[in-house]
Amino acid sequence: MARHVLHEFQDMAALGDNIVAPLTQRERQILTYIADGNTNKKIANILNISEQTIKNHVSAILRKLNANDRAHAVVLAMRRGLIRLNESK
């Protein structure tokens, strides 16, 4: 596990971006659903979790990517290779 975390931070350093922390697998999944145009409510229904949990994840995503909003987070994640379109399907 420690090796995985170290690898994540090394990858971020190589990118030279202002990422605060690596995204979890769940955060990348949610970000992909956002990139596909889904609302928090729709994502919550798809994943069978509460809308508040989605909101919490979105807040963490924005903070970790240093993004201004959902669209900015998607663009940053795509540029950094963290997500690809149509991964959620």
Buried (B, 14 or more C-beta within 10 A) or exposed (E): EEEEEEEBEEBBEEEEEEBEBBBEEBBBBBBBBBBBEBEBEBBBEBBEBEBEBBEEBBEBBBEBBEBEEBEEBBEBBBEBEBBEEEEBE
